[in-house]
Every structure is written in structure tokens, then in C-alpha cells.
Amino acid sequence: MNFQIINYQGTPKEDKEIASLLTRVFVEEGYTDKSVAEKTFVPSEVRKRGEIILARSEIGTLLGMIICVRPTNPICQVAEIDEAEIQLLAVYHEARGQGIGSRLIAACEQRGVSFGYAKMVLSTQQTMKEAHRVYEQLGYRRNPTRDWSKDAKIFFVYEKLVDVSKQNSE
């Protein structure tokens, strides 16, 4: 499948697509309670998190998304002052296995480097085994000393050093 990675433009259509994607991936797959999603997946809340990056098919269908969050953002969960944080990586189930998540992560890493950060960090639920494999394949390593929990859910923290020297060569 051919797809492209693009920047979020802030249109009402995009907001609706993103809310639908997040609900389908996180709520319908059992990772987020519907009551929590109704508050956190509304467009105004999603936009507050940071730089939204989208994956679209050749015909413009939304396939996935990711958010690059600066450590100074109050919504940041685990990033320290010298790290950028990945949040809400989501790819429709039927689009998985085609490199979309990996390309979204790479785009988020590039964004983090462009902001001046040499390290990326993310939290993922203990039960998201498929995501753990993707992160590990891309060079992320779990740091159990940074794991945390909320509302009886355990979150694993993964970290990766990114190559800042590539910033000016691309």
C-alpha cells in the first residue's frame, strides 16, 4: 500500500477523522474507557498535545496518526526537559503491517530532532504487545525505572537516542 506522511492542517474534516481513528483504535480495541475517550479524544484536547502527523492513503483516506510532544507541554506524560515524547500512535487495524506505524514514528523522531531533542520517549500500556514489538524493532528500549500507572493501568516507558547530526543532512 502506498501512503504519505503529512502534517495536520487543523481542518474540521481532519478533526472528525482523528476522533474516529482514536476511538476505533483505543476504545474499540479495549485500551481506553469510552468515558475517558469522550473527554481526551475531542479535537481541542488532541490539538493541545503537540505536533500532529498523519498517514494518508493515495486517495486521501486517513490510515494513522502520531503526536510529537515537547517536554514543556503540560500534557507531557514522561519526557524530561531534554526529550521529545511520542503520544497517541494509532493505525487502523486493517492498515497495520505495512510500515505505517514505523513511518509515523520516524516522522515524529525527525520532528523531535528539528526541535533540538536528541532523545525520544513514549509510554505504552502493558497490554499493547504489538506496539511493543514495533518500538523495539525501531531501536526503542524499555526503561522499567520510568514505568508508571494510572487508573489501575500500567504503562511501560520506552526510550531511544536519535541522531541529531541527520537534521541538516536531509
One Martini backbone bead per residue (centre of mass of N, CA, C, O) as a GRO file, in nm:
protein
  170
    1MET     BB    1   0.095   0.037   0.024
    2ASN     BB    2   0.036   0.361  -0.041
    3PHE     BB    3   0.177   0.644   0.139
    4GLN     BB    4   0.152   0.946   0.340
    5ILE     BB    5   0.322   1.200   0.514
    6ILE     BB    6   0.151   1.450   0.709
    7ASN     BB    7   0.034   1.744   0.806
    8TYR     BB    8  -0.162   1.896   1.007
    9GLN     BB    9  -0.431   2.148   0.936
   10GLY     BB   10  -0.712   2.187   1.115
   11THR     BB   11  -0.958   2.055   1.012
   12PRO     BB   12  -1.269   1.935   1.060
   13LYS     BB   13  -1.220   1.672   0.908
   14GLU     BB   14  -0.970   1.583   1.063
   15ASP     BB   15  -1.093   1.581   1.344
   16LYS     BB   16  -1.299   1.358   1.282
   17GLU     BB   17  -1.096   1.141   1.194
   18ILE     BB   18  -0.931   1.130   1.456
   19ALA     BB   19  -1.157   1.058   1.652
   20SER     BB   20  -1.226   0.793   1.509
   21LEU     BB   21  -0.952   0.654   1.528
   22LEU     BB   22  -0.915   0.663   1.838
   23THR     BB   23  -1.170   0.508   1.906
   24ARG     BB   24  -1.113   0.251   1.747
   25VAL     BB   25  -0.836   0.181   1.874
   26PHE     BB   26  -0.876   0.237   2.192
   27VAL     BB   27  -1.172   0.148   2.254
   28GLU     BB   28  -1.240  -0.106   2.067
   29GLU     BB   29  -0.956  -0.248   2.176
   30GLY     BB   30  -0.950  -0.184   2.509
   31TYR     BB   31  -0.759   0.078   2.622
   32THR     BB   32  -1.017   0.278   2.646
   33ASP     BB   33  -1.246   0.444   2.793
   34LYS     BB   34  -1.516   0.606   2.685
   35SER     BB   35  -1.520   0.836   2.901
   36VAL     BB   36  -1.229   0.927   2.842
   37ALA     BB   37  -1.248   0.974   2.533
   38GLU     BB   38  -1.469   1.203   2.542
   39LYS     BB   39  -1.239   1.402   2.658
   40THR     BB   40  -0.946   1.333   2.500
   41PHE     BB   41  -1.060   1.306   2.176
   42VAL     BB   42  -1.104   1.585   2.137
   43PRO     BB   43  -0.974   1.815   1.936
   44SER     BB   44  -0.881   2.029   2.149
   45GLU     BB   45  -0.710   1.815   2.311
   46VAL     BB   46  -0.528   1.698   2.092
   47ARG     BB   47  -0.392   1.969   2.004
   48LYS     BB   48  -0.246   2.026   2.285
   49ARG     BB   49  -0.012   1.808   2.268
   50GLY     BB   50   0.085   1.882   1.953
   51GLU     BB   51   0.235   1.742   1.681
   52ILE     BB   52   0.055   1.643   1.406
   53ILE     BB   53   0.067   1.326   1.233
   54LEU     BB   54  -0.008   1.185   0.912
   55ALA     BB   55  -0.165   0.906   0.740
   56ARG     BB   56  -0.214   0.859   0.384
   57SER     BB   57  -0.354   0.769   0.122
   58GLU     BB   58  -0.369   0.823  -0.212
   59ILE     BB   59  -0.693   0.910  -0.158
   60GLY     BB   60  -0.691   1.034   0.163
   61THR     BB   61  -0.701   0.823   0.371
   62LEU     BB   62  -0.700   0.760   0.693
   63LEU     BB   63  -0.455   0.551   0.879
   64GLY     BB   64  -0.286   0.755   1.074
   65MET     BB   65  -0.111   0.859   1.388
   66ILE     BB   66   0.080   1.127   1.559
   67ILE     BB   67   0.254   1.274   1.850
   68CYS     BB   68   0.458   1.557   1.918
   69VAL     BB   69   0.606   1.623   2.239
   70ARG     BB   70   0.691   1.855   2.452
   71PRO     BB   71   0.819   1.889   2.777
   72THR     BB   72   0.654   2.173   2.831
   73ASN     BB   73   0.400   2.023   2.816
   74PRO     BB   74   0.141   1.951   3.033
   75ILE     BB   75   0.070   1.668   2.875
   76CYS     BB   76   0.307   1.548   2.948
   77GLN     BB   77   0.421   1.240   3.091
   78VAL     BB   78   0.774   1.168   3.071
   79ALA     BB   79   0.932   1.390   2.971
   80GLU     BB   80   1.215   1.546   2.968
   81ILE     BB   81   1.382   1.835   2.886
   82ASP     BB   82   1.561   1.642   2.658
   83GLU     BB   83   1.270   1.541   2.547
   84ALA     BB   84   1.064   1.373   2.331
   85GLU     BB   85   0.716   1.284   2.277
   86ILE     BB   86   0.511   1.011   2.226
   87GLN     BB   87   0.169   1.017   2.102
   88LEU     BB   88  -0.095   0.850   1.974
   89LEU     BB   89  -0.045   0.593   1.828
   90ALA     BB   90  -0.238   0.527   1.522
   91VAL     BB   91  -0.372   0.232   1.350
   92TYR     BB   92  -0.552   0.080   1.155
   93HIS     BB   93  -0.594  -0.248   1.151
   94GLU     BB   94  -0.611  -0.283   0.826
   95ALA     BB   95  -0.313  -0.112   0.804
   96ARG     BB   96  -0.135  -0.309   0.919
   97GLY     BB   97   0.193  -0.420   0.822
   98GLN     BB   98   0.301  -0.148   0.620
   99GLY     BB   99   0.475   0.086   0.788
  100ILE     BB  100   0.316   0.322   0.921
  101GLY     BB  101   0.416   0.336   1.213
  102SER     BB  102   0.718   0.367   1.142
  103ARG     BB  103   0.685   0.634   0.979
  104LEU     BB  104   0.560   0.798   1.206
  105ILE     BB  105   0.794   0.773   1.401
  106ALA     BB  106   1.009   0.897   1.217
  107ALA     BB  107   0.864   1.172   1.193
  108CYS     BB  108   0.872   1.232   1.497
  109GLU     BB  109   1.177   1.224   1.525
  110GLN     BB  110   1.233   1.455   1.328
  111ARG     BB  111   1.081   1.662   1.491
  112GLY     BB  112   1.246   1.640   1.750
  113VAL     BB  113   1.513   1.723   1.619
  114SER     BB  114   1.410   2.003   1.514
  115PHE     BB  115   1.376   2.091   1.828
  116GLY     BB  116   1.657   1.956   1.975
  117TYR     BB  117   1.625   1.649   2.026
  118ALA     BB  118   1.803   1.331   2.130
  119LYS     BB  119   1.530   1.218   2.261
  120MET     BB  120   1.296   0.955   2.291
  121VAL     BB  121   0.962   0.910   2.432
  122LEU     BB  122   0.733   0.657   2.579
  123SER     BB  123   0.404   0.535   2.635
  124THR     BB  124   0.274   0.203   2.717
  125GLN     BB  125   0.078  -0.038   2.745
  126GLN     BB  126   0.118  -0.349   2.868
  127THR     BB  127  -0.099  -0.475   2.644
  128MET     BB  128   0.075  -0.356   2.382
  129LYS     BB  129   0.248  -0.578   2.216
  130GLU     BB  130   0.263  -0.480   1.921
  131ALA     BB  131   0.397  -0.208   1.990
  132HIS     BB  132   0.650  -0.312   2.128
  133ARG     BB  133   0.771  -0.443   1.875
  134VAL     BB  134   0.799  -0.190   1.709
  135TYR     BB  135   0.980  -0.028   1.896
  136GLU     BB  136   1.213  -0.237   1.909
  137GLN     BB  137   1.271  -0.241   1.597
  138LEU     BB  138   1.340   0.091   1.626
  139GLY     BB  139   1.528   0.107   1.910
  140TYR     BB  140   1.364   0.073   2.151
  141ARG     BB  141   1.388   0.097   2.514
  142ARG     BB  142   1.322  -0.020   2.806
  143ASN     BB  143   1.241   0.168   3.123
  144PRO     BB  144   1.139   0.053   3.425
  145THR     BB  145   1.205   0.312   3.607
  146ARG     BB  146   0.957   0.479   3.437
  147ASP     BB  147   0.726   0.345   3.509
  148TRP     BB  148   0.358   0.361   3.521
  149SER     BB  149   0.037   0.461   3.674
  150LYS     BB  150  -0.328   0.452   3.587
  151ASP     BB  151  -0.617   0.338   3.660
  152ALA     BB  152  -0.482   0.034   3.677
  153LYS     BB  153  -0.261   0.110   3.469
  154ILE     BB  154   0.020   0.004   3.291
  155PHE     BB  155   0.323   0.181   3.198
  156PHE     BB  156   0.554   0.177   2.955
  157VAL     BB  157   0.893   0.281   2.899
  158TYR     BB  158   1.042   0.427   2.612
  159GLU     BB  159   1.369   0.464   2.447
  160LYS     BB  160   1.560   0.703   2.224
  161LEU     BB  161   1.823   0.776   2.041
  162VAL     BB  162   1.888   1.048   1.827
  163ASP     BB  163   2.017   1.184   1.523
  164VAL     BB  164   2.112   1.510   1.495
  165SER     BB  165   2.302   1.507   1.238
  166LYS     BB  166   2.053   1.461   1.029
  167GLN     BB  167   1.906   1.734   1.017
  168ASN     BB  168   2.103   1.870   0.777
  169SER     BB  169   2.098   1.609   0.559
  170GLU     BB  170   1.772   1.622   0.456
   0.00000   0.00000   0.00000
